[in-house]
């Protein structure tokens, strides 16, 4: 081994040790070579699988995903790290349709801040240990980088049929972070084996049929426009009517394809980072300070809270601010989150022999929300009940509704409702 390669190996060991000391359960290193998956990405975009996520198709972003040097010209090595975030659902969830299910990654503090802070500390300590200047740029799902490809090259897992990166002894419940460095480091061996075998658990469990299996090259394919995570987070407009019943009580994101994965069933470990823990009623995420412009209004927390309480929070700007502050949930926006909860309430009510009066009451409030997106989905949810009182409420509302799309939702709710109950 040459003197240069020996130095590369020692620096790589040092950097990964520092990363583990800073709380990252996994750490690997790869070289910043041009992407081998960008052509698949181009084909996926050309097929409109990305829906309304236009930022993915920008030519400049595609070029930067293909070549890291367009983002950081000096890059010579990439440190890839991971924080595990798995948490068990409360008893009875998600079977209890009256309670909202928030994807595990969003139950605590916004992971971008937690991982980014850890990467900055790793970079500082690495430079101090070397005793020489080091240029390091952290990224956490915020720049045009093909994250999972880099992580696969760094030995952190393979691409599962559910499109997730899966580690053979840890599963897939982890956040990825990246530190682009201008230092030459010995890379880790890539994870090239596909451990999925003939397993179809994720494909069979996806309620909306978003997972399409592997293409001719072996790459897993997802139709994002049918994915519950896309529909409840990235989609800014109405959720297609035919998909609403399939969403169930998932109000922000979805873990179904991870929950059924055998590698998660066997290996998933509870998160050790306190910031990722689910919040109790009224709690702020760990490390998030009060907003001087808003009081800490009460909210039901993120550990499978009652849907009625969630919608009440989303109908109040002050309560929404307190609930979403410092959380990834804020990405959906107040109206988008309220839309999701309305859909979940409709799904709960449609299967109930005795509709919840509390649910009907809060949905009736949502019919007067200033945002048409909320009013339209509240109308759909009320149409799943259709007691005589609800039919009367919708009938009055359709005459006063100024928005044509909301009016069409109310009309559809009236036309497709079950025979009115007394």
Secondary structure, DSSP 8 states (H G I E B T S, - for coil): --HHHHHHHHHHHHHHHHHHHTT-SEEEEE-----SSHHHHHHHHHTTTTTT-GGGG-HHHHHHHH-GGGT-TT--EEEEEEEE-B----TTTTT-TTB-EE-GGGSSS-HHHHHHHHHHHHHHHHHHHHTS---EEEESS-SS--HHHHHHHTTS-EE-TTS-EEBTTTBS-EEEEEEEESS-------------TT--HHHHH-TT--EEEE-TTS-EEE-GGG-HHIIIII--S---HHHHHHHTTEEE---HHHHT-HHHHHH--B---GGGS---TT---TT----TTS-------SSS-BHHHHHHHHT-HHHHHHHHTTSGGGGGHHHHHHHHHHHHHHHHHHT-SS--HHHHHHHHHHTT-SSHHHHHHHHHHHHTT-BHHHHHHHHHHHHH---HHHHHHHHHHHHH--S-B-
